[in-house]
Amino acid sequence: MYADDLLLISSKPGELQTMISYTAHFAETEEYNISKEKTNVMIWNSPLNCNLWNQMEKFHIVPEALETVENYKHIGIDKDSREVEATRTIIGNRLKTARQTSYALMGSKLHSLNGLNPEVSCKLWLTYNVLLIEEGFTVGNSQRNKQQELAIQRVNIGTTHFVNAVVQRKELTKVTVIRLCGTASRQVPPFSDFPPDLASYLNGGTHFVGGGYQVDGSEISPIDRLEVLKIVSESYKEGIANFVICGIFSPLRKDQEEVVKTIILSKFPDISITLSHEIGQTSLIERENAAILNESLKPLCKKTIKGFKDALFSLKLTCPLYLTQNDGTVVGEEYALEHPVCTFASGPTNSMRGAAFLSGIKDGVVVDIGGTTTDVGILRKGFPREASTEIKIGGVRTNFRMPDVHSIGLGGGSYVGQQKEDDRCVVTVGPRSAGYNIMNEAFIFQNDTSSCKMDCLTATDLAVAAGHSTLGNSANVSHLSRDLVEQGIQKIKYMVEIAIDSVKLSAEPLPVILVGGGGIILDIQKGLVGASELLFPSHFEVANAVGAALSQMSGSVEYVVHLGEEISEEDINAKTTNEMELNPGENYDDVKKRIRKTIMEEAIRKAKEDGIKFATDVAVKGGVDKETIIILEKSDNPITYLPGDATRINCKVVGDMQSVNEGTTVIIDEDFILPSEQTFENSSKFGKEHTEHIINTEKQGGIIEQSAPFINENNEWILSVYDIECIGIGAGILGCGGGGSPNLGKVLAKRAIIDGKQIKIVNPDTFFRYRSENNDLIALPAFMGAPYVVSEKLVSGEILTALQCMKDLFEVGQYQDGDLHSKDGVDIVTGNGCTYIKDYAKNPKGDSGSITNLEGKKNIVGLMGAEIGGLNAIEPLLVGAELGLPVLDCDGMGRAFPELQMFCPFIYGAKPYPATLADDKGRRAVALHMDTAKDLETFFRQETIEMGCMAGIIFSTLTKSEVLNKTILLSYSRAWNLGNIIMTSRKEKKDPIEAIINHENGKKLISGKITDVRRETTGGFSKGFVDVTGTDSFSGQFLFIEFQNENLIARKSTEEKNNPPDVVACTPDLITIVDNDTAEPITTEMVRYGLRCSILVLPVADIMKTPRALEVVGPQAFGYPVNFTPVANYKQPKPVTS
């Protein structure tokens, strides 16, 4: 095995001799031979060099043998000692650094030809440049006086600087958030989903102002220019110059955000602004969170990139600078300056790809230990495992597509401390770190240890003291107590083992690949728990740079198409007529529907093909080699309620950067050119608003402690934050893809508990033991509308408004038996078996008495969920916390269904009236009398559309006997048990999907990859199809799901079969899609091409599969000509209160 070309440069013969000696030692320890004719020694500013051989001997310079060195094709960048006389250790570091850069270059241009196999690397034409650094950076070039130019075309940098800032809560800037929302979303202010510590440092003020759009593009309210300028002026006076503008539905219509930006900059041109539509997609909380992080990082990003450019300029490099993004692709510096959040997690991505490349391991765990943080992730087939649902960054939930990487505050520069716990001294490591200042602080690098302070002791010092690293001067740490060193090394090992355990999905040991310059702090001889083998690949310290070298560029497009404009009704009618002539026995409407569906599918297919072409054009213009392009995403999402079959098309492609004919690319790990300390000197008058506090990341609230349910002396279940998490996960699974994401409800419920409010769930049997049959009533709060509209407009007290309306109906209107006795000023409409009020005005006398007292002795004494799926499972808990009412452990569907008449009490004869509906603007619609529950569905659905496609609803109240005999009992217990077994399985590294199946008596239909998603909008519902191709044990099998808000039917086939697929599951049984690894539920809004998932079917409650119930919720009720066959017997949930 031979080394590559080697060039040793120095300005002093003594130093050069040390370099030669260490080169021999280095080659010996790494089992290299120095290539006979490719090793050059050169004295700085001298045209002389000499060839070296017999590397195991001590060499001396022989001037007679020196020759001229002509050219250098690549550069290595090193930032080590400022000392003129370099030590053996520093020379070794320089040599490693230079070698890292060479291998990164190799990966950039030649990896597809030669690979990074050291056995053949001597054939490559790279040169190591080991640089002497006195101040800043110096280029080793023997022809420097001739101003010879280096053939460098571009520089890629992968940096962890920004994620470090979030983890450490350091160098972040306060941000003022202006939400354009009008009357909507006011119950959920900005920062609601932030960890409290981070919110306190970043929150520079939050403001609800006029603006925002409905889903159809109409304004919620206009922008008030003076209102905006007043807010900005006040914040500016407080020293805040960073703002986020977040408008409701801005991803669909960005006009208002851009207008507000223009208004602000016209008066305050030096203010920095992030517009939320440039950062994220629909789902306001996640998009706003990401925009806040983005703006808080901008000042740091500006200084960091300036430092990078200054460093490159000192190297006389004027080529373009690129930064790698979270997904592994690269972007230019201009884009990165405005969107730092898109680059701040690029370090883990690069390291993982580089680790796979260097080690040859395609499936395993990567542990990347840097100077400040340790990133741990799972490799699958050579690529990082991507988080399939939302991902938290520093405890903040976002909807980025990012690798599933766990970060902890541990690195080579982590400070080591001691603290008292239970009368004993405990060693702590991190999260505070010396970072790039380690050379000035670590004991082992100091000439005079008398000035060393124990609060500057680093993890690297411990590693040297323990004897498993030879870096620096070990004599400087010989005084450290053995107990301190052993405890510290054990703490480091334990922290890494816990991090590995957190990303593993089973207890089975996996290969662990250690990379990163900080890897020396681990004693690999002691191994790691959970590792089948521990690998330190050659050039482990350059994994990040190699990953950056492998980076691709992407092209993406997002736009709205109106498919209806592409479809001719005349064409459909003509084709229907022709089909009827060939098959006269068929139903005309059925034939027309089938033809329309075929034409629509073709229009969607063509729209996505066009999207791929547009994305490819973007990528090629950006410098991607067209021959290497692969499709990363192609999706269509119908925008419900908009005319013309409006559909949002998202397409993304990636490919390799085009080869450069002359010169090459230099790939640089940020550690090579980290900006000097002076770069970060604060020159801004707003600098006092930067965070400087370092928070213990173990206490940032990212991990929810598992706890048993608390049952009080009254047999009431008092919910904890853990209980909310379990119910949310379980409700997501029971929602069958519908009901909306429970995340919004979970945020509000957890906040309520933190604020001291009590959420109680009670067993219906126990609760009604001493209750009145007719006077003690149960109310049913819920949201109606499109789930993705709720994810944008959030909530603003709509349900409490609807509940107050119900109270006014009885108290003011004297409601009785479908009519009002007091009708003054009320416009009552009657027709088609319906009696209703479009807008029931508020009580002119003002609210009086308790909202739960209806009339006389009738009182609302408890609440119940209309469905146990998604958001509507959580909403009763929020109302209960607000009003101090218990929530009954039952619901009206046992899952989620798309229409109101599918509410179980209605199926069994409960009256669907009176019922109330309210929006964020205070409009209140009332159903006084409805002949059927379907009439209620029709009326309220139309009203909901007029209210902006979401509204709060209060169903007719239920009596004791109706609850006990006509609902699905113990549904919250079922949801909690589901969530708990999933959380427990994850913690114990067991398969959560198998745990679900065993617990629920369910069945796995398939595990695989989503290969196609097709959506359409019909009658205000989101309908669609999901195709899943089986993998592993399901290879060769295919599953086809149809949904209408919820998953309704699943058909399965194999490659061998040409006949139509068999129905393997259908409504009312629960068909649910979960993440293949974590069992996290995936809603119909979240399904997309490429997701790896499992499809499960769980049995529905017996009350929902009687002949009477099947008429309303069975497959034939949705137009499927199949008979319902239960998947298995229903298992009555175990009540939590027992």
C-alpha positions, 0 to 999 in steps of 0.5 A: 500500500503506497501513499499519494504524492507528498510535499513537505514545506517549511521555512526552517531546516530544523522544522523540516527535519522534524516533518520528515521524521514524523512522516516516516512514523506516520507512514509506519503507524498507518501501514503506508509506504512512501511512494519512491518518486513522489515525495518532495521536500521543499524549503519555503521560497526555495526552488529546491526539493529532494526525493526521499526513500528508505523512510524508516531511517533518519533523513537529512537534507541533501541540497545536491539532490534538490530539484524544482517543483513546477505546479500544484493542482490542489490545495490543502488547508490547515489551521493549526499552531501559531508557533513558528517552531512546530512540534511533532504533534502539530506537524502530524495534525498538519499532515492529517489535515492536508491528507483530508483535503486531498481525499475530499478532492479525490471524492469530488472528481475521481471517486467514480473512477478509482474510488477511495481505496488506499491500495490504488490511491497512489495512482492518483495525481494529488499533492499533499500540501502541508502548510506552515501557519503563522497568521491566517492562511498561506498558500504553498506555491513555489512559483508564488513570485510569478503570481501563478494562479491555482486552477480552483473552480469552486469551493464547497463547505459543509458546516455545523456552525448553525446547528451548534448555535441552536444546540447551545442556544448561543449566537442566536438573535432575538426576533419579532414575529408579525403574523398576518392573520386577521381574526384567525389563529389567535389561540396559538401565538408564535413560539407556542411550540418552542421549548420555553428556554429557547422561546425566552431567548428568541422572543422579541415580541409577537403580534397578530395583525390584519391580513391572511388569506382564506384557502380560496385566495380571498383575504381574511382581512386587509393589511393595515400599513400603519399598524405594521409600521407602529409595531416595527418602530417599537421593536426597532427602538428596543434594539431588534432588527430581525423580523419574521412575516408569516401570513396565513396561506402565504405558500398559496398566495404570497402577495401580502407577505411581500407587501408588508416587507416592502412597507417595512423596508421603505421606512427601515431599510437596514432591517432583516426580514424572513418571509415564511413562504420562502422557508416552508410549506403549508402548516403554519406552526411548522413554517413559522417555527422554521422562519423564526429559526432562520431569522435568528441565525441570519446575523451569525450566518452573515459573519460566518460566510464573511469569515469563510470568504476572508479565508479564501481570499487570503488564499487568493481564491476568487471562485464561487463559494457553495454551502451544502444543504440539509438534504446534501445538495449545495447552494450558493452563498447568496441563497445561504445568507437569506436561508441559513436554516436550509444549511445549518444541518448539512454537517451531519448529512455530509458526515454520514454520506462520507462515512458510508463512502470511506468505510464501505458500510451501507447499513449501520450507525454513524457517530460523528464527533466534532469539536462541539457536537456529536451527531448520530444517525442511521445509514441505509443503503449508504444514505442517511435515513430520512425522517418521514414525518416532522422533525425537531431541531433544537426541540422545535418542530419543523416540516423540513425534509431532513435526515433523522439525526440525533445531536448531543452537546459532546465534542473534542472541545467540550468542557469538563466540569464537576458538580455535587450530587447526593454528597458525591462529586459527579463529572459532567462533559459538555454541552459548553465547548471551547469550539474553534478556540481549543488551541488556546484553551485545552491544557495539552496545547499550552506552553505554560500550564500555570495559567490553565484554569479547570473550567477550560479543561476539555474532553480532549485533555481527558483523552490524552490523560487517559492514554488513548490519544497522543495529541499535544503534551501529555505532561500538561495533564499528568496532574489530573486525578485518576478518578476525574479522568476515569469518570470523564471518559466513562461519561463520554462513553455513556453519552455516545452509547445513549445517543446510539441507542436513541436512533436504533430501531431494534436491540440488535447490535449494528456496525458503528462507524466513528468519524470526525476529528473529535473521535479521539475522545473515545477509547475504542478499545473498550467498545460501545454497547449496542455496536456489533463492531466499531470502525475507525475508517481510514481518513475518518477525520475527513468524512464530512469533507468527503460527504461535501465532495459527494454533494449534488445540486437539486432543482425543484418547482412548486406551482398550482395548476387548474386541471379543470381547464385542461379537461373538456366537458364536450370531450367527456360527453362524447367519450361517454356516448361512444362507450354507451353505444359499445356497452348499452347496459351500463349506467350512463352516470357510472360510465361518465364518472369512470371516463372523467376519472381516467382523463383526470388521472392522465391530466395529473400524470402529465402535470407531474411530468411537466413538473419533473421537466421544469425541475430538471431545467432548473437543476441543469441551469444550476450546473447539474449533469443531466445524465445523472439526474434522479427524481427525488419527489413528484407529488400532487395535492388537490386544494380542496374547495377551490374551483377548477380542480386546483392542484399543487404540484411539487417536484424535485430532482437531484444530480451530480455537478457537471465535471470541470475540464480544467482545474478541480474543485476543492472541498473544505470541511469548515474546521479547515477554514473556520473564521478567526475569532476576530470575525465574530467581534460584535460590530452591530448596535443590536449585538446585545440581543444575541443569546450568550447563555448555554443551556444544558441540552439534556433539560431542553424538553425534547425527551418526554419522561415516561410515566404511569397515569395518575388516578385521583381519589375520585377515580378521575384520570388527571392527564400529564404531558406524557399522557397527551403524547400517548393519546396523540399518537394513538389518535393519529393511528385510530384516525385512519389517515383522517381527522387532521394531525393531532399535533396542534391539539397536543401543543395546546394541551401541553401548554394548558398543563404547563400553565396549571390547568387540569385535564380530566378523563372519567369512565362513563359508567362511574361518572353517570352512577349518580347523574340525572338521565335528562338534566345532566347532558354531555356536549360534543365539541369538534372541528369541521372542515379540511384538515390542511385548512386547520393546519394553517388557520389554527384555532381562535376560540371557534368551539367556545363561540359555538358552545356559547351559541348553544347556551344562548339558544336555550337561554335567550331563544328559549329553544324547545323541540326544534323551535325558538320561542323567542324569535325577535330579530332572528331570521329562521329559514325552513325548507327541505325538512330543515329549519336553520339560522344562517347567523344567530346574533350574539346575545344583546344583553351580553353573556350571563351565567355559566356557559354550561348552564342551558336552561332550568335544571339542564346543565352540561356536566361533561364533554365527549369526543365526536371521533377519536381520530386526529385533532378532534380527539384532543379538542374536547380535552382543551375545552375541558381544561378551559371550563373545568369539565371532565371528558368522558372515556368514549367517542362517537365513531371509534375512529374518524369518518368524513361525514356527520351522519356517521356519528354512532348516536345518530346511526342509532336514533339520537336527534341530530339537533340542535347543533351550532357552528361558529367561525373565527369572526364570530358568525354562528349558524344554528341547526334548529331541526333536521329531518336526518343526520345527512341533512345536518351534514349537508347544511353544515358542510356548506356553511363551513365552506362559506366560513373559510373551510373550517369551523367549530361545532357543538353537536346536539347534547347527549343524555346518560342512556345515549352515551352508555348505549350508543357510543364507543366506550373506552376510546381514550383508553384505547388511544393511550394504550396504543401510544404507550406501547409504541413509546415503550417499544421504541424505548426498549428497542422492540418492533412497535408495529408488531406491538400494535398488531399483538395489542390490537388483534390487528394485521399488517397488510404490507411494508414497503415504499409509496410509489404513487399518490393520486388525489382529486377533490370531489364534493368538498372531500379530498379523495385519492389513491396510494400505491405501495410496493412491498419490500423485504418479506413483502417483495413482489406484492402491491397494495392499493389504498383508496381514501376519502379524507380517511383510508377506506379500502385496500386491495392487494395483488402480486406480480404473478397475478394479472387479474384485479387485486383482491380486497383485503380490508375495508371500512369500517375496520381501521386502515392506517399508514404508519412509519416503517420504523417508528410506527408514527401515524401518517395522515392522508395529507402527509403521504407522498412518493418515496415514504417507507411505511407499513399499512395496518388494519385494526378491528373496529368496535362491534357497535360499528359493524352491525347491519344498521351501522354498515348501511352508513359506514360500510363499504357500500355506503361509499360506493364500493360494491363489496361486502364487509369482512371483519379483519378480526374480533374486536378487543375491548380496551383496558380502561386506564382508570382501572 
